[in-house]
């Protein structure tokens, strides 16, 4: 998967079912207001995560976070 935020901007406004169909559900709890996807590693070995925020069951914000180890809030 691509690690640039712009690559996922098209998801804004989509419903959870559409996101699930396009990029999968992975280990996300369907009713949650935030879904996380591991999308790769950077040159320093940090994990790259796509974080999708939902509001009223539709995507309203996309973030890309980099961290060592597992992502935590």
C-alpha positions in Angstrom: 0.0 0.0 0.0 1.0 3.6 -0.6 2.2 5.6 2.5 1.1 9.0 1.2 -2.0 10.5 2.7 -3.1 11.9 -0.7 -3.4 8.3 -1.9 -6.3 7.7 0.5 -8.0 11.0 0.3 -10.7 9.5 -2.0 -12.0 7.6 1.0 -13.4 10.8 2.6 -17.2 10.6 2.7 -17.3 6.8 2.0 -19.2 4.5 4.3 -17.6 1.7 6.3 -18.9 -1.0 3.9 -17.3 0.8 1.0 -13.9 1.1 2.9 -14.1 -2.6 3.8 -14.8 -3.6 0.2 -11.9 -1.5 -1.1 -9.1 -2.1 1.5 -10.5 -4.8 3.8 -11.4 -4.8 7.4 -8.3 -6.5 8.8 -8.6 -6.7 12.6 -10.7 -3.6 13.0 -13.9 -3.8 15.1 -16.7 -2.8 12.7 -18.6 -0.5 15.0 -15.5 1.4 16.1 -15.1 5.1 15.1 -11.5 4.5 14.1 -9.9 1.8 11.9 -6.1 1.2 11.6 -4.2 -0.4 8.8 -0.5 -1.3 8.8 0.6 -0.2 5.3 4.3 -0.7 5.4 7.7 0.4 6.8 9.9 3.4 6.1 13.6 3.4 5.5 14.3 3.7 9.3 12.3 0.6 10.0 9.3 2.5 11.5 5.9 1.0 10.9 3.5 3.1 8.8 -0.2 3.1 9.7 -3.2 4.4 8.0 -5.8 5.7 10.5 -9.3 6.2 9.2 -11.7 8.2 11.4 -15.4 7.8 11.0 -18.2 10.2 11.9 -21.8 9.0 11.6 -20.5 5.8 9.8 -18.7 7.8 7.1 -15.0 8.6 6.7 -14.3 12.2 7.8 -10.5 12.2 8.5 -7.4 10.2 7.2 -4.1 10.2 9.0 -0.7 8.5 8.4 1.4 7.7 11.5 4.9 6.3 11.7 6.2 4.6 14.9 8.5 1.9 16.1 6.6 -1.2 17.4 2.8 -1.3 17.4 0.6 1.7 17.0 -1.1 3.0 20.1 -3.4 5.9 20.7 
